Structure formats: structure tokens, C-alpha cells
Amino acid sequence: FFSRVPGIMAQNGGVPAGMADDIKELLQEEETINKELNEVLTKVKSLRETRDKALNDPKSKINQALDAVDQKIQAKLDKKNELYEEMQALRYGSKQAKEGDVQASIAENITIAKLKRGPLRDKRDECRDEIRAASKRANNDKSQADKIRLKLPSVDGAQGEVVTIPEMEKLIKKLDTKITKNEGNPAQVTLVSHLKKEKLQYERCRPNLEQYWKLVESIFDAKTQEAAAQKTLEEVDAQLKELDGQIDGLISKQKPIGETQEVKEEKERKKQESDKLWDEVQQVKNEIDQLRKEKQKTRESFKNEEGKNSNIFDELRDVSAKRDALFEKLKEIRAKIPTKTLNYNKAFHGDLIGAKGATIQGLQEEFGVVLNVSYDKGEIQIKGAEEDIEMCEEAVTTLLKNAEDSKCSATMKFDAGISREIIGPGGSQIQKMQEASGAKINVDSKSAEIVITGTQQAVDSAKEIIAEFLNNTCRVVMKFKPDMSEFIVGRGGKTVKRIQEETGAKNISVKKETGTIEIMGSKAATEAAKETYEELIKSLQSGGMEMKVPADMIGAIVGKGGSNIMAIQDATGCFINTNKPQSGGGGRGGKGGSASVTIKGPAKGVKEARAMIEDMMSTNSKDTETIAYDPNLRLFLIRPPKDDPSGLCPLEKIKRESNCFRVDAPRGESVIHVTGKKENKEAAVKMLKELLQSNTRDVVKISFPSVLFGVIGVREDGKDSVVDGIKKECGAESVSVDKQGGIITVVGDATSSASTAAKIKELVASMEGDIETVSLTNERAIPMIIGTGGSSINRLRRDTGTEINLDRDTMTATVYGPATGRASAISTIKKILEEMQQ
């Protein structure tokens, strides 16, 4: 409270130059005492810590004495427990008289049998748990072992399905022997390379192999443990069954007995002994209480003794006395300094202090007083001569009144969750409000308050602007189950976007981790969005609406790649699932079969989705007609013409113009399917026939050696192949190359197809002179020529600059390329054949 504003009173030891000398001296003396008092308080704290440490030392006299009392208390507690045990023995001893000895024996045997049954039941539960755990471990290990086994290579000579570690080591050792034997022989380079790769493959799979056999051992241990536990369980069950039989037999022999006079007398005697023991227990309790009081007195007496004789206590007492004296002296000095305290409105704190403390510093210098301002309490303390205090008080009052006249204040509450929206990016929203109203606006997110200051007119204007903003920026938070996230957000966020568009909500944020939806916008918009989501969540929880449809309609409802379903979902905001058709006698998709469609979403959306599906079924239930056509025209029918700005292929254009449901030419078929209403279908068929009649194509087929495919038919790095270039040059419609059949098919009008075919034939003829064929005498040489993943043959092609084609049916290798390259490639192939022959 008495701290001064930094930088205001730095000169003259923190005292204004114009202050009266006597007040100045008192303030300086107050400062000196404050410093000394702080040092004394620090020392008091240190001494107290030292004292507490000494009192808690276990070797001190006080603690030794307290330990002695504690031992006495413990002895009495032990005595009390012994008395309790004697009382229990009297109260719960054998209550059977002599004639009841037989029944007592039966009861005792029943109790013993029940006590034996408890541990056996626990043992049975442990065995069952052990069996379950072992079975689970074995299944998990088996699953892992099966996955690893799929990664392991098959090995010739292995005893089982998977090679063992010793077998693997023998195989690697054999491979090392073969590699060492052939490594220096130039004729065996390929064989050595193959053997090294095989060895590397075995070495790489070794970690997986070791892990596999560890899992096999673990499975064996688990199964062994499970079998042992099962055996123990059977033994325990047999023992429990035997005990239950014994207990049932003993219970059948029990009979009630009556009390004789001797039994009653025995009971009375034992009751008297029990009462006597109870009195002794009470006496021991009283002795314990007395000992505890003695312990407390001992503690207090030692405290007093330590306080009188210890130097620490003496010093602490002296320092404490000095502290009290300084407090009294400070109180006397402060009583001599005239002081007055004023309350002020915190909203005008800035006006009172001024820029960098200029206003309050000016007041101190002008009136020769010290001003201490406490913002937390909203108080101003003025110290100085009485006449100076009065004049300063009047000046401060006038200053605050002028500030109040020119500045009013108001406070508004808001939802702390929309703090960012109120402030805006970089404070832009607050800045706009301040410029529009002329008031100063402060937002406190912690207390969820907006403080407005300024003239009355500016404050009123700001309140209206903020109230309107808050009305249009409401926040609603909803909860949902995390497994509904996919439906709440929608595909690509379309559900969120649709609800925003329909309700006018500014922003909808879905947090999948916490299962919350945060809706921002006007009150009406947020309520509408909330209602829509509530309907959606309710529909998801209830399972949605199910409608039965013919099985042969499922394909039409789903659409190609699910396009129809996705279109309906996007349009209605619902989620649609189709279930497997249930056969009604006609097999899958046959007549009479049925399927179901489940629709989940808001009531309005469900109604719209149902109507769209019914309309789709109505449209799709019409007849389908097929039109035969030349398959060479397929590319013409399914590709959009380059000069057509619509970007539609001929089949799509006919489909839209005729309003049919389907007009397409499936790959591999020589017919076009047309589906739709009768009149629409007839119109589409007519247009198709006219289109086909006006667009006939010539087809030319050219034979070529398959080895040339890589030269004339392959597209590299997105560039056209050789035949593609000829097609573009001559204007043919399409050119397809069949490597397996060795056929090039050219499609186009009479002129373009003829010129294209002629150029391709000329090209093939010019290349046939550079082709040679080699007979493969050993079929096992083909994998050696090809290599792992084609690595060997590809390397040979690159090194020689040739194209090589291997034909297993004819057992030939065809090589195309320059003479030097062909000779090198054929030489390498023959070497491999010779090595394999050897």
C-alpha cells in the first residue's frame, strides 16, 4: 500500500523539494525505520527456524523424555489388548454342555470343512485365470508367428514347413563352399553372383527366422502351462466336490439341543468374569489418558526450560522485543505525519497518474506532499503539512471530477468463449468499435467483462454497437459420441458447410478428440444449427430409417464408384448405407430378391433422400435396349471432340439430350446399353443409329516382331511413342499396339488409316534387318538371363543398346539393335547357356 510510483520520487530521497522541513524529516526517519524493521523481521524468521530445528532433534532431552512416556503408553495398550483377548475367550468359548459334545463336534467339523473350501475355491479361480492367460498368449504368439512365416523364403531340404536355425546355417555353409570353389573361375561369374544373392537372402531372413522359433517355443510353453493348470483345476474340482459331500452329510446329522441347569450356571459364571475384565479394561484406558496428559506436560515444561536456558531463545526474545519497539516507534512517527486517504474510481486511474507519472509528480511538486496510490484498493494517500494536504485534496478532487465529467464508464458481461471474435485479428474488431463510438473499450477475457470508458454519448454508442455484435455472435457448444465424427463432419466437411449455409451460422467447429461441436453466429442461426445437429444425432442414435428396395436396383442407386449415393448425401445432408441383397429365389441380383437402404440424418433430409431414391428406382425400372456397333468406334464415342467447347463425349451428349438414365459402351463388349423411359430410350436409340451410320471407320491390322515393342510402342517420361507420332502426323483416330499378339491396330477414316498403316509398315520393314534370333537350349537359363526382378536382362539391354525378347513357348531369344550390340548381347546369352549346360 505504501509503495510509491516508480520514477516519481527519485530526487531528494523520495521527498518533494517544496515540502516543509519538519514533515520532510519525519518522512526520511520513517524510511530509515522501515529499512531497519525489514532487517529485524528477517532475523526473527531465521531464529525461529533454528529453534524449531533444535526442538525436533531426536537426541534432545525433551524427545528422550517423550519417548519414555510413549513406552509406558504402549505397555498399557498391550495390557488392554490382552484383557480384550481374555474377554473374547470367555464370551465366545465353548458353549456346549456335556450332552452337546457330539453336536459341538459336528458343528466344529462343518466349520473346518468350510474353512478348507475357501482356499480351494481361490485355487480354482487362479487356475481358470491361468488357463485363460496361457491360451490368450498362445493365440497371440501363433498370430505373430503366422505373419512372420509368410515373410520367410521356402528352402529345399527343410524338414518342416519352416527351416530351422541349424538347417539354415548348413545351407549358408554349403553356399559358402560353392562360392569359394567357383569364385576365381571367369566362366562361373553369373553362377557365383546368383549364389551370393541366395546367401544374402538367407542372411537377411535370419532375424525373422530367430523370432519365429522363439515364438514357437513361447507357444509350446504356454500350451504346457495351460495343460498343467487344467490338470490342477480338475484335481481342485474333485476336492471341492468331496468337501461339499462331507458338509452336506454333517448338516443332515445336526440336531438342536436344549440348555440344562449346569449350562446356565456356566454361562452366568463366565458373564461375571467378563464383566470383571471389562472393568479392568476401563481402568487401563484411564491410565493411558493420564500418561498422555503427562506427555503433554513434559513437552510444555521442557519448552519453558529450553526457553530460559538456550541462547537461541534468549536471542529470539531480544530480537522480538526490538521488533516490537520499532513497530511502536514507526507508529509514533506516522501519527505525527498528517495523512489523508481518498477513494477514487479505478476507471480514472490513468487520468490520475498521467503519462509516465507526469500528473501525480506535478501534484507532489506543486503542493509539497507525497502521494501514494493503491490501484487494488482504489485509494489515494496524501502525506504532508495539513494546509498542503487540503490544497492537494481539492486539486485531486477537481482533477477526478473533470475526468468523470468527460469520461463515463460502463461494464458489460459476455461469453468468454468468444473473446477472440470480440477482439478480432490484431485487435481489429475492437479498433473498429472504438472508432465508430469514440469510446475506449477494454476486454478482460478472465473475468469475461468489457469495460467501456469515455463521454456519456460515446459510452452509450459503444454499448449499442457491442450489444448488436454480441447478439450476432452467440456461441453454442454441443456434445456427441466420438464414433459419430464421420457423420457430424461429413465427406470433405460437406455436412458442416451445408448446415452453415442453411442456418446462416458464421462458423461451426467440430473437435473429434473431445466430441464437441462449437457453433458461432447470431442467436437465430446458432439455435437453428443446434436444432439441425440435434436431429442428426438423434437419428444416428436411433439407427435411422430403413427402406426395402429390389435387389437389382442396388447398383443403380449406388452408381458408378458410389457417385449416386454421394450425390444424394451431398444434396440432403443424410448418410446412406446399402445392405447386402437377400435372395428371394432368383439368386444374387435376381428377380424377387430384396435389399435394404438405411438413411440417417435430419427428418427433412431423410424425407428428401427417400424421395430421390424412389425417383431413381422409378426412372431405372424401365427397359434396357442394346445396340450392336463396331468396337473400333468406342474411342470415338467415349472421348470428347477437341473442337467441342462443351467437353462432352458423344454418348454423354446423347444421354443428356434424350434424358435417359444410362447410355454407355462397356469395354470388351460390342454393344451399347441404353436405359430409360420408353420415349427417352427410343429417342436415344435413333440418335445413336444416326451417329453410327455417319461415322464409319476403317481398321487396318499390321503384324510386327514383339521385340520391337519397346522401340515403337512404349511411352517414356510422358512423351508419345513412335506410333503415337505417326498417328498424329497422319491424322488417324487411334493406334494400339498388342505386344503379346504382335499386332498393331490402326483406326480412322479411309485416308488417314491407310497413310498411317503404310508408314508403320515401312518403319517395321526397315527395322527387321536388325533382328536376330537365338535358340534357348535350356529352359532353366531363362531365369538366369532375366535376373531378380528383370535386373539382369535390363542391364544387358542398357549395356548393349538392344531390345531383347524371351519366348518360353518357342524357346527363343530375339534381339534387336545395332550389329555390335546384337553380337555382344547374343554372346552373353550363349555364355549363360554354356554355364547352365556345364
N, C-alpha and C positions, 0 to 999 in steps of 0.2 A: 504493500500500500504506500509506503514512504519512499519508494524508488522514484528517482527523478527521470524526466525525459532525456535520453542521451543527446549530448551536444548542446543542451540549452544552458547549462550552468557550469561550463568548463572553466571560466575565468574566476579569479578571486576565491578559489577554493569552493566553488559551487554557490557563492553568495552574490546577489546583485550589488553593483557598486553603489547604487543610491540608497541602500538600506541603512537604517540608524545603527550607530556603532554598538550600542548595548545589545540589540537584537542579533547583530552580526556575531558578537562574541558568544552569545548563548547557542546559536546555531552551530558555530565551529566547535564549541565544547560538547554539544550533543553528538556531533560526528565523531569526535575523539572517543567518547564513552562507548559509542556503538561499536567501534573497532575493537576496543579492549574487551567489551562484553562478548563479542564473537569468539575471541581467543579463549576466554574463560569457559564458554559453553563447549568448545571443542575439547578442552582438557577434562571437563566433567564427564563427557561421554567416554573418553579414553580410560579414566579411573574406574568408571562403572564396569566397563568390560573386563578390566584387570581383577576387580573384586569378584565378579560373577565367576570368573575362571578359577579363582582360589577356592571359592565356596563349593564348586563342583569337582574339586580334586578328590579322587577316591582315597588318597593317603592321608587326608586331613583328619584331625581329631573328631570333628563333627560327624564325618561319614563313618569313621570306625565305631563311634558310639551308636549311630543309627543302625549299623549292621548288627550290633549286639542285640538291639531291641527287635530287629527283624527276625533274628534266630529264635528268640523267645516266642514271638508270634507264630512262627512256623511250627514250633514244638506243640503249642496249644492247638493249632489247626490239625496236626497229626493225631493228637489225643481225641479231638472232636470226631474225626473220621473213624477212629477205632470204635468209639461209642456208638456211632451210627451203624457200623457193621454188626455189633453185638445186638443192637435193637432189631436189625433186619433178620438176624438169625433166629431171634425169639419170635418175631412176628410171622416169618414165613418158613419156620421149621416144620418137621413132620407133624401133621395134624391128625394123623390117623391113629386110632386106638388099636389095641392088640387084635381085636377081632377084625379090624380092617386091613391087616397086614397084606393079605392076598390082593385086595383091590388096590392097595397102595403100590404093590409090586407091578400090577398090570398097568397102572397109570404111569409109573416110572418107566416101564418098558416102552409104552407108547411114546412118551416124551423123547426117550433115547432114539427110537426109530425115526421120529420126525426130525430130530437134530441131524441124524445121518443123511436123511433125504435131501436136506438143503444143499450141502456141498455137492451131492451127486447131480442135482438139477443144474447148479452153476457149471459143473464139469460138462454136462450135456450141452449147455448153451455155448460154452467155449469150443467144443468140438464142432458144433454146427457152424459157428463163425469161422473156424479154421478151415473147414471144408469149403465154404463159400469163397474165402480169400484165396485159397490154393487154386480152386477151379478158375476164378477170375484171372489170376496171374498166369495160369497155363494158357488160357484162351488168348490173353493179350500177347504173350510171347509167341504163340503159334501164328497169330495175325502178322506180327512183325517178321517172323521167320519166313512166312509165305511171300511177303513183299520182297524180302532180300533174295529169296530163291529165284524170283523172276529176273533179277539182275545178273545172276551167275551164269557163265557160259556152260554149255554141255561139253563133257570131256569123255573121249573114247577111253574105255578101260576102267572107268569108275565102277565100284562095286554096287553103289546105290544110285538114287536119282541125283544126289549132290556129292561131288567129290570130297573126300576127307582131306585134312591138312597133310598127313603123311603121303597120301596119293598125289596131292598137288606138288609136294616137294620132289617126289620121284619123277614126275613129269618134267618139272623145271630142270632137274639134274640131267635127264635124257636129252632135253633140248640143248643144254649147255655142251654136252658131249658132241652132238651133231654139229653145232655151230663151230666148236673148236676144230673138228675134223675137216670141215669144208671151207673155213673162213679164208684160207690163203689161196684157194682154187678160183681163178678168174671165171671159169665156166659155171661155177656154182654161186655166183653173186646173187642172182634172183632167189635161189633157194635159201641162202643164208639170211637174206633180207626178210623172207617170209617166216623163217624160224624165229628170228629176233622179235618180229611183231607178235608172233604167237606167244613167246615167252613174256613179252611186255604186257600182253593182255592178261595172262595168268597172274603176273605180279600185281597188276592193278586191282584185280578182283580179290586179292588175298585178305584185305581188311574186312570186306563184306563177308568173305567165307569164314573168317575167325568169329565175326559177330554172329553169323548163322549158327555155328556149332555151339557157341556159348548159350544162345537162346534154346537150342535143342537140349543142352544139359539142364538149363533152368526149367524147361518144360518137364523133363524127367523127374527133377527134384520136387516140383510142385505136385506132380501126379503121385509120387511116392508119399509125400506128406499128406495128400488128400486121402490115400488108401489107409495110411496109419490112423488118421483121425477118424475115418469111417469105422475102422475096426474098434477103436476105443469107444466110439459112440454106441456101437452095438453092445459092447460089454456093459457100459453105463446104463443103457436102457434095460438090460436084463436085471441088473442090480436094483434099479428103481422098481421094476415090476415085482421083484421078490419082496422088497420092503413094503410096497403098497399092500401086498397079500398079507404080510405079517401084521401090519397096522389094522387091516380090516378084521383079521381073526381076533386080535386083542380087544378091539372095540366091542365085538359081539359077546365077549366074556365079562364085560364090565357090568356091575350091579350097584345100585345106590345103597348106602349104609346109614344107619341112624346113630346118633350120639348117645353114649352111655353117661352115667353119672361121673365115672372116672375121667372121661374125656372132657366133660365140662369143668371139672376141678382143675385139670391140667391147663386148660385154656385160661382160667382165672389166675392161676399162679404165674403163667407166662405174661399175662397182661400187667400184673403188678410189677414184675421185674422190668418190663418195657417202660412203664411209667417212671420207675426209679432212674433208669438210664437216661430218659428224656430230661429229667431234672438236672442230671449231671451235664448233659449237652448244653443246657441253658447256662449253667454256671461257667462252663468253658467259654461260651460266647461272650459273657460279661468280662471274663479275664482278658480275652482278646481285645475288646473295646478299650479296657484300661491300658493295655500295652500300647495301643495306637495313640492314645492321648499322651502317654509318657514319651512316645517318639516325637510327637509334635512339640512338647515342652522342651525336650532335649535339643531339638533344632533351633527353637527360639533362644534358649539360654546360650547356646554356642554362638548364635548370631550376635547377641549382646556382648559376649566375651571377645569375639573377634573384632567387633566394632570398637571396643575400648583399648585393646592391646595392639591392634595391627596398624602399621604405618600407612598402609593403603587407606584404611578407614579414616585415619586422622587427616591425611592429605585431602581425601574426598570431602570430609566435613569442612575443612578450611576453605577449599575452593568453592564449595556450595555456598558458604557464608559470604565469600567475596562476590559471587554471582548475585546473591540477593541484595547485597549492598549497592552494586552497580545498577540493578533494576530500580532501587529506591532513588538513587541519585539521578538516573535518567528521567524518572517520573517527576522529580522536583524541578529539573531543568525545563522539561516540557510544559510543566504547569506555569512557568514564568514566561514562556513564549506565547504571545497572543496568537490564537489559531481559530479559524472559522472554516466549517465544512459546508459546501453547497452541493446539491444534487442537480444533475443535468441529464438531458435526453441523449442517449448514445448516438442517435441519428445525426447529431450536430458535433460529433467528436472531431471530425476533420476541420470544421469551421473554428473550433476552439484552439486546436493545436496549430493549424496553419501549415503552409508548405515548409517542410523540413523543420517544423517547430518555430517558425518565424513569429506567429501571432502570440503564442504564450511567452516567448522570450521577450517580445516587445512589452507585454504587460508587466513582467517582472522588472525589467529595466526602468520602465516609466514610473511604477509605483513603489519600487524598492521592496518587493515582497518575494517570497518563494512560493511557487505554485506546484503542488503535487497532484497529478491526475490519475485516478484509478478507473480504467475503462470497464473492468469487470463489474465494479460496484456502481458505476455511473456517478462518481463523487469527485469534487474538486476541493482540495485542502489548501487554504491560504495562510501563510505564516509571515508575521512582520509586526510593525507598530500598528496600534489599533486604528489610528486615523488613516494609515496607508491601506489597511485591510478593508476599511469601509469604502474608500475610493475605488480600490481594485474590485471589490464585490459589485459595486454599482456598474463598473466598466464591463465586467464579465456578464452580469445580468443583461445589460444593454446589448452586448455582443450576441448572446444566445437568443434574445428576443428578436433582434433584427434577422438572425439566421432563421428563426422559426417563422417570422412573417414572410420571408422569401422562400422558405422551404418547408413543405409539409411532408409527412411520411405515411405510408400505409404498408400493411403486410398481407400477403395472400398465400394460402396453402396450395400445394399441388402434389401430384403423384411423383414420388422420387424416381420412378422408373422412366419418366420422360424428360429427365434433366438435360440430356444431350439434345433433344429436339428443341427445348426452350432456348438453350444457349446457342445452338447452331454451330456449323463448322467454323472454328476460329473465332467464335463469339459473334458471328454474322447476324444471327436472328435477334439477339439482344440489342445489337447496334442498330438494326432497323427499327425496333420498338422505341429505343431511346430517341432516335432522330425523328420519328413520327410524333412522339408525345412531348418531347422536350424535358422529360424526367430522367433521373438516374435510376437504373434498375440493377439490383444485385441478387443473384440466385445462390441460395445455400442448399446444396444437394443433401447434406447430412440431416439438417432439420426439416427439409422439404418446405422451405419458405422462400418467398420472393419479397424483398424489401424495396419499396419504391420511395424515392425522395425527390423533392422539387416544389414548385409552386402548386397551389391547390388545383389550378386548372390542369397543369401538366400531370399531376398525380392521378386526377380523375380520368384524364385521357388515357394514361398508361394502363389504368385498371380495366378500362373498357377493351383496349387492344389485347391485353393479356387474357381477359375473360373469354373473348372471342377465340383466341388462339387455343386456350385450354379446352374449350367446347369442341373445337375441331381436331384436337389432339388427345383423344382419350386412349387409354390402354387397357386391354383385357387379356388376362392370362388364363389359358385352359390346360387341362391335363389329359393325356392319352397314354395308352399302353404302348411301350416301345415297339412291339411287334406290328403295330399299325402304321409305322413310319412311312412305309412304301405307299400306302393309300392316302395318308394325310398330305404328303408332298405331291404325289402324282408323278407320272413319267415325265422326266425332264422338268419337274416343278410346275407342270401344267395345271394341277388342281389348285395350287396356291395362286397362280396367275389368274385362273378363271374366277375364283372367289373374290379376288381383289377387284377384277373388272366388274363383276355382277353387283358387289356391295359398295364399291367406291372406297374401300379401305386403303389407306396410304401405304401401309407395309404390313406383311404377315411373315413372321419369323418362326420357323419350326426348329426346335432343338431336339434331335433324335436321342441324344445321350440321356437327357433328363425327362424326355417325354412331355415337353411343354410347347404350347402354341402361344405366341405373343402377337396380338393384333393391335395396330395403331391406326388412328383415323378419327373422324367425327363420331359423336355418340351414336347417331343412327347407323353409320357404316359399321362400327365395331359390333353393335348389337346384331345387325344383320349377318355379319360374318360369323359371329359366335353361334347364332341360331343354325346357320348352314353347317358348321362343323359339328354341332351337337347332333343334328340329324344324321350326318355321315357316320359319326362314332357310334350312335345308337344302331344304325343299320349294320355296321361292321360287327358289333357285339351280338346282334340277333341272328346273324347268318345270312341276311339279305333275302331277296325274292327269287324263287326258283320257277322257271317255266319249262315245260316239256316241248321238244321240237322233234321232227322226223330226223332219223339218223343221217339220211342223205343230204340234209340241209346244213350239217355242221361245217363242211368245207366252204360253202358259200357264205355262211355267217362269219367264219374266221377270216376268210380272204387270203390272198397270197401273202405269205410271211406275216399273217396276223393283221394285215392292213385294215380290213373292215372293222375288226374288234377295236383296234386302236383309234380309228376314226370316230366310232360311236363313243368310246371313253372320253376322247378329247371334246366332243360336242356336248356331252351330258354331264361330265364330271363323275361318272359312275365307274365301278370296277367290275369287269365281266369275266367269268370263268366258264369254260365249257367242259362238261364231264364226258367220260367215255361213253359211246353209244351202247345201249343194252339191246342185245339181239332179240328180235321178235319173231324169229323163224326164218328170216331171209339172210342171216349171216351179217357180217360187218358191212354196214352201209347198205344192206339190202332193204327191200320194201318191208314195212311193218316194224322195222327196228326203231327204237326211240333213244333220245339223248336228252340231257338237261342243261340249261343255261342258268347260272346263278348271277344275279345283278345286285351289287351292293352300292349304296350311296344315298343322297338326299331323296325324299319322296318324289319331288318334281323330276329330278334326273332319272330315277328308276322308271317313272311313267314314260318319259321321252325315249329312254333306251329300249323299253319293251316295244313301243310303237315302231321304232326304227327297225328292230329285229323282225317284227311281224311283217312290215312293209317289204323288207328284204326277202323274206320267205315267200311272200306273195308274188314278188317280181321273179324270183328264181324258180318258182314252181311250174313255169311254162316249159314247153318242149324245146329240145335242142336239136338243131339240124347240122349235119356235117356236109362240107363241100370239098370234093376232090380237087387237088391242084398239084402243079409241078413243084416239088420241094426246092428246086433251084431258085424259085421266086421268093423263098422265105426271107432272105436278107432284104430284098426289095420291100416286102410287106411290113417288116418289123423295124426298119430304120427310117428315121425322119429324113425327107429330102433336104439337101443343102439349101435349095432356093426357097424353101417354105418357111416363112417367118413364124408360123405357129409352133414349130418344133414338134409336131405330132407325126407319128408314122401312119401309113395308110390304114392299117387295121384299127388303130385308136381313133382315127378321124371317122371311119365308118361307124364304129361303136357309139361315138358321141352323137353323130348326126341321126342315127337310127334309134337312139335311146335304148339300145339293147344292154342286157346285163353282162354279156360275155361275147367277145369276138377275138379269138386268138388261134395261132397256128403252133401247136406244141412241137418241140424239137423231136425229130425222129419219126414223125407221122406225116402222111401225105394228104391230110385233110385239115380243113379249117372248121372250128367249132363256133356255132352261132346260137346264143341262148337269149330269150326274151319273150315278150308278149307276141302274140301271133302277128299283128300288123307290123310291129317293130322288127320282128325277125324276118318277115318277108321283104321289108324294105332293105334290110342289111344284106340279105342274100342277093337281091337284084343288083345292088351297088357292087358287091364283091364279084359277081359274074362279069359285069361290065368292065371292072378293073382288070380282071384276069385276062379277058379277051383282048383288051387293048395293050396288054403288057406281056407279050411272049418273049422268051429268052432262048438263045442258042447255048448249048452246053457242049464243050469240047474237052475230051479227056486225053491226057498225054502221059505216056509211060516214061519213067526215068529211073536210073540206078539209085537205090536208097542211100548210098554213100554220099551222094551229092546234096542230101537234105540240109546238112549243116552249113553248106555254102550258099545255097539258093533259097532255102525256106526258113531260116532262123532269124528272128529279130533280136538285135543286141543293143542294150542300153536305150531301149525305147525307139530305136531307129527302124525304118522299113527294111524288110528283107529284099533280096534281088527281085523275086517275083512280084512283090508289092510295087517296086519301082516300075516294072514293065506294065503292071495293071494300070497304074496312074498315067503312064506315058500313052498307052493305047486306049484308055477310057473304058476298060472292061468293068463290069459291075462287081465281080468277086473272083478271087483266085485262091483255091485251097490246096494245100499240099498234104498228101497222105503218105507218111514215111513208111509205115508197115506194108501198105499195098503197093507203094512205088507209083502212085498216080497223082497227077496234077490236074485239077478240075477248073476250067475257065467258064464263067457265066457272063453273058452280056448280049447286046444286040448282035446281028449278023456281022457287021463290020468290025466292031471292037473286039468281039470274041475271036474272030478269025485272025486279026492282026496280032493280038496278044498271044494266041496259040502258036503262030508262026515264029514269033520272036523267041518264045520259050523253047520250042523245038530246036531252033538254030543254036540257042545257048547250050542246050543239053548235048547236041551233036558235037559242038566244039570242045566239050569237056570230057567226052567219053574216051578220047585218045590218051588221057592222063590217068586212066583207071587200070589197076592190076588186081588180080585175084590170087590168093594163096590158099591151098587146101590145108585144113587142120586135121592132122592125123590122130590127135589125142584130145578127147573132149575135156579131160581134166586140165588141159593147158589154157582153156578159155578163162577160168577164174584168175589164173596167174597173169594173163595178158591184161585183164580188166583191172585187177588190184582192188584193195579195200575202198568201197565207195566210188570206184571208177578212177582212182588216183593214178594207177599205172598207165592205163590207156590214154588218159587226158595228158599226162606228162609226155608220153610218146608223141601224141598229136602236136603238142606245143614244140617239142624239140625238133621234130622233122617237118613241121609246117604242112601236115597232111590231114585228111579226114579218113578215119578207119571205121569200118562197119563189120561186126562179127555176126554170122548167121549160124545158129546151132542146128537148124533144120538141114542145111546143105553142108555144114561143117566147113565153111569158107570164111576167109578174112578178105574184105575188099578195101583197097587203099587208093585214095585219090590225092594227087598233088604233083609238084614238080618231080622230074626224074630222080634228082639227087635225094630228095626227101623220101620218095617212094622206096628207093633202093635201101635207104637206112632203116625205114620202118619195117620193110619185109625182112631184112637181115635180122633185126631184133626179134621179130615174131618167130623166125626159124630157129634162132638160138634157144628161145624158150621151149620150142617143140623138141629140140635135141636134148635139152636138160631133162625134160619130163620123160623122154624116151629112155634116157640112161637110168 
